[in-house]
Amino acid sequence: MKRENILGYPVAAEPAAACVAEIASWIETGCRRKSFVCLNPHAFEVAATDPLFRRSLEAADLITPDGVGILWASRLLGGGIRQRVTGSDIFHGLSEHFNRQGGGRYFFLGSTEENLERLRQKMHEHYPAIAVVGLYSPPFKDEFDPEDNRKMVAAINAAGANLLWVGMTAPKQEKWIESNRQALEVPFIGAIGAVFDFFTGRVVRSSPFFQALGLEWLPRLLKEPRRLWRRNFVSNPRFLLRVLRHRLRHGGTATPPSPG
């Protein structure tokens, strides 16, 4: 798995299929606590002022380029990342793999009880060979207390899952994974945010037309301007300014692409 250094983060420089194959090999060879996260400009900017979030990104075993801003950064820094790899790409790629091969045991952590039940039904319809061994809707609060975390970890470990999907939105989900990772007894943990809602239809993902143009954010911004304006009009420009400064100082990538 080739990676590129994007302002300090080792970002996967291969397409979604290669990332899915890498994760599947971890699970099938009995690895423990491997984790996957997505990186976009907003996440980068939040991590710059949130030490735990930054540690959670740095500790991930696979970081994928989710966001057209990361592609622009790679190009400006002389890299070769040309395709986004989103949480949806990883979730559906692994689901297709384990639906064909068998052996997938999923646990879903996050969202509401109603949406989780809908998610279970969707899994049965689309990926019937995969077993959904657990669903857990955590309390709706900004921060979980130790007892909340103990109950979540206990439920996950008791279920015998080999893929744990966490959908709490960023940076809450990544920080939860980092804080509880050593207590989890699962081969793989994926932070996939809105994928729970996309899969169940609770939130409609932007059309393939906008995705292909790198404008997947635009229809969502128009629907939820109060929630999303900051990441598009503050975080994205600030991130690209960082990239341009880095290029002026270093003339390209400070660390060239390298095998992971």
C-alpha positions in Angstrom: 0.0 0.0 0.0 1.6 3.2 -1.2 1.1 6.3 0.9 1.9 10.0 0.5 2.8 12.5 3.2 0.1 15.1 3.1 1.2 17.7 5.7 2.3 15.1 8.1 -0.4 12.4 7.5 0.4 9.2 5.6 -2.5 9.1 3.1 -3.3 6.1 1.0 -2.2 6.7 -2.6 -4.0 3.8 -4.2 -7.7 3.4 -5.3 -10.5 2.1 -3.2 -10.1 -1.6 -4.4 -6.5 -1.7 -3.1 -7.6 -0.2 0.3 -10.4 -2.8 0.6 -8.0 -5.6 -0.2 -5.6 -4.3 2.4 -8.3 -4.3 5.1 -9.7 -7.7 4.1 -6.2 -9.1 4.5 -5.9 -7.7 8.0 -9.2 -9.4 9.0 -8.5 -12.7 7.3 -5.0 -13.0 8.8 -6.2 -12.4 12.4 -4.9 -8.9 13.0 -6.2 -7.0 16.0 -7.5 -3.4 16.4 -6.6 -2.2 12.9 -8.4 1.1 12.2 -9.4 3.1 9.2 -10.3 6.8 9.0 -10.9 9.4 6.3 -9.0 12.6 5.9 -10.5 15.8 4.4 -9.5 19.5 4.8 -12.0 20.1 7.5 -10.7 17.1 9.6 -7.2 18.4 9.1 -8.1 21.9 10.4 -10.0 20.5 13.4 -7.1 18.2 14.3 -4.8 21.2 14.2 -6.4 22.5 17.4 -7.7 19.2 18.9 -4.8 17.0 20.2 -6.9 13.9 20.8 -8.3 14.1 17.3 -4.9 14.5 15.8 -3.6 11.5 17.8 -6.5 9.5 16.6 -5.7 10.3 12.9 -2.0 9.6 13.4 -2.7 6.3 15.1 -4.9 5.0 12.3 -3.6 2.1 10.2 -5.2 3.4 7.1 -6.0 7.0 6.2 -7.9 7.5 2.9 -8.2 10.8 0.8 -11.9 11.7 1.4 -12.3 15.2 0.0 -11.3 16.8 -3.2 -9.1 19.2 -1.2 -6.8 16.3 -0.5 -6.5 15.5 -4.2 -5.6 19.2 -4.8 -3.0 19.1 -2.1 -1.4 16.0 -3.5 -1.2 17.6 -7.0 0.2 20.8 -5.6 2.8 18.9 -3.6 3.9 16.8 -6.6 2.1 13.6 -5.5 -0.1 11.2 -7.5 -3.3 10.8 -5.5 -6.1 11.3 -8.1 -9.1 9.4 -6.7 -11.1 10.0 -3.5 -11.6 7.0 -1.3 -14.6 7.6 0.9 -16.1 5.8 3.9 -18.9 4.6 1.5 -16.3 3.1 -0.8 -14.7 1.2 2.0 -18.0 0.1 3.6 -19.5 -1.2 0.4 -16.3 -2.6 -0.9 -15.8 -4.7 2.2 -19.4 -5.7 2.3 -19.3 -6.9 -1.3 -16.1 -8.9 -0.5 -17.5 -10.6 2.6 -20.8 -11.2 1.1 -19.0 -13.2 -1.6 -16.5 -14.9 0.7 -18.5 -15.3 3.8 -17.1 -14.7 7.3 -18.2 -11.1 7.8 -19.6 -10.4 11.3 -20.6 -6.7 11.6 -21.3 -4.6 14.7 -22.7 -1.1 14.2 -22.1 1.6 16.8 -23.8 4.9 16.5 -27.0 6.6 15.2 -30.5 6.0 16.6 -32.1 2.7 17.5 -34.6 3.2 14.7 -31.9 3.9 12.1 -29.9 0.9 13.3 -32.8 -1.4 12.8 -33.3 0.0 9.3 -29.6 -0.6 8.7 -30.0 -4.2 9.8 -32.8 -4.7 7.3 -30.8 -3.1 4.5 -27.8 -5.4 5.3 -30.1 -8.4 5.0 -31.4 -7.1 1.6 -28.1 -6.2 0.1 -25.6 -8.4 1.8 -27.4 -11.5 3.1 -24.3 -13.5 3.7 -23.0 -11.0 6.3 -24.1 -11.5 9.9 -25.1 -8.4 11.8 -24.1 -9.5 15.3 -24.7 -6.3 17.2 -26.3 -2.8 17.2 -25.7 -0.2 19.8 -27.2 3.3 19.9 -25.1 5.3 22.4 -26.4 8.1 24.6 -26.8 11.4 22.8 -24.3 13.6 24.5 -21.1 15.5 23.6 -18.9 13.3 25.7 -19.3 9.8 27.1 -18.5 9.0 30.7 -16.5 6.0 31.7 -19.6 3.9 32.3 -21.0 4.7 28.8 -17.7 3.5 27.3 -17.6 0.4 29.5 -21.0 -0.7 28.3 -20.2 0.0 24.6 -16.9 -1.9 24.8 -18.5 -4.8 26.7 -21.3 -5.1 24.1 -18.9 -5.1 21.2 -16.5 -7.6 22.7 -19.3 -10.0 23.7 -20.8 -10.0 20.1 -17.7 -11.6 18.5 -17.7 -9.2 15.6 -14.7 -9.0 13.2 -15.7 -5.6 11.7 -16.8 -2.7 14.0 -18.4 0.2 12.1 -18.5 3.5 14.1 -20.9 6.2 12.9 -20.9 9.1 15.3 -19.7 11.8 12.9 -16.2 13.3 13.0 -14.3 14.0 15.2 -16.3 12.3 17.9 -16.1 8.8 16.3 -12.3 8.9 15.7 -11.7 10.2 19.3 -13.9 7.4 20.7 -11.9 4.8 18.8 -8.6 6.2 20.0 -9.7 6.4 23.6 -11.2 2.8 23.6 -9.1 1.0 21.0 -6.9 -1.0 23.4 -10.0 -2.4 25.2 -11.6 -3.6 22.0 -11.2 -7.2 20.9 -12.0 -6.8 17.2 -9.8 -7.2 14.1 -11.0 -4.0 12.4 -12.6 -0.7 13.4 -13.9 1.7 10.7 -15.0 5.3 11.3 -17.5 6.0 8.6 -19.7 8.8 9.9 -22.7 9.6 7.6 -22.5 6.2 5.8 -25.0 4.8 8.2 -27.5 7.4 7.0 -26.6 7.1 3.4 -27.1 3.4 3.4 -30.5 3.5 5.1 -31.7 6.5 3.0 -32.1 8.7 6.0 -29.7 11.2 4.2 -29.5 11.2 0.4 -25.9 11.2 -0.9 -25.1 13.7 -3.7 -25.5 12.3 -7.2 -22.6 10.6 -9.0 -22.5 13.7 -11.3 -21.5 15.9 -8.4 -19.2 13.2 -7.0 -17.3 13.0 -10.3 -16.8 16.7 -10.4 -15.5 16.8 -6.8 -18.6 18.8 -5.8 -20.3 16.2 -3.6 -20.3 18.8 -0.8 -22.4 21.4 -2.8 -25.9 19.8 -2.6 -25.4 18.9 1.0 -24.3 22.5 1.8 -27.4 23.8 0.1 -29.6 21.5 2.3 -27.7 22.1 5.6 -26.0 25.5 5.3 -25.8 26.2 9.0 -24.1 22.9 9.7 -21.7 22.8 6.8 -20.8 26.4 5.9 -17.8 26.5 8.1 -16.1 23.4 6.7 -16.5 24.7 3.1 -15.8 28.4 3.5 -13.4 28.4 6.4 -11.7 25.0 6.7 -11.1 24.3 3.0 -9.5 27.7 2.2 -7.4 27.5 5.3 -6.2 24.0 4.4 -5.3 25.0 0.9 -3.4 28.0 2.2 -1.3 25.7 4.4 -0.6 23.5 1.3 0.5 26.5 -0.7 2.8 27.7 2.1 4.3 24.2 2.3 5.0 24.2 -1.4 6.7 27.6 -1.3 8.9 26.5 1.6 9.7 23.0 0.3 9.1 23.0 -3.4 6.9 19.9 -3.3 6.3 17.0 -0.9 8.7 17.1 2.0 8.4 13.3 2.2 7.8 11.5 -1.1 5.3 8.7 -1.6 6.5 5.5 0.1 5.2 2.0 0.8 3.2 1.7 4.0 
